Amino acid sequence: MIDPSWIAGLGVILFGIGLLGTFYHKNAIVVLMCIELMLNAANLNFVAAAAHYGDVSGWVFTAIAIAIAAAEVAIGLAILLSMYSTQQTIFLDERASKLRN
């Protein structure tokens, strides 16, 4: 079995990649995917902690967070479709420049 500290380290690395992607990308779909990567990294850390301590609550919280993430993706994609229909773009910097003018 893999040591939970290695799994937690992988979760931290994935969270960092998602955070950097959120800051540096301008495409709204890529930003949404990076936010989901950050959420899954947090879930991975909950599972690692649950495996380390032998507690079931980390697994339960992760299952609930995955269900909430599915609803978040559905709402996020609906917002992106609405943004595209009104702004004709999904790039975040172009939307900001249109709002300033």
Order of alpha helices (4+ residues) and beta strands (2+ residues): alpha-alpha-alpha-alpha
